[in-house]
Amino acid sequence: MGSGYSQLSSQHLTKEQLQRVEQKFKRLSGGDGQASIEDILLLPELAGNPLVPRMFELLDDDGDGFLTLQEFIKAIEWFGTIKTADDMYRLAFTLYDLDADGCISAQELFSMLQQLLGEGVGDQQLERVVQATMLQYDSDGDWRLDFREFVALMNRVDLYSKFTFTVC
């Protein structure tokens, strides 16, 4: 592949796709072999997405604040495996489960909602939303959502109708 990346491999990408990913990564990283979150946010498909910092954190294997080409390839492969609603729920669950313990605590839900909604919603209002969510969807009463409970929450949320409107 040229620039010292000949050892790259992928279970899901062809050699040609890997070459295109490498070229895109070189442009994104300025050729230095590392992409910061600021670099990643330059991608039009990710600009303004409030989940990017969390996704970046999950993909930055060594925690150095940069993605290597191999980590970038892992990201593309990861998103490329999302084929079903269950896959999407699992990705969302992984994003919300900040400590990776297999459950989403009330504090994790609060933190993610805070990240998603930004400063437009106050902490007290978010706390009420989290409490109401836990009361309704935490079926075993442990103040943590397991995957099944999280899917029930996601299935009840009609995001499409909440974020669309009709212009007369």
Disulfide bonds with the S-S distance in Angstrom:
none
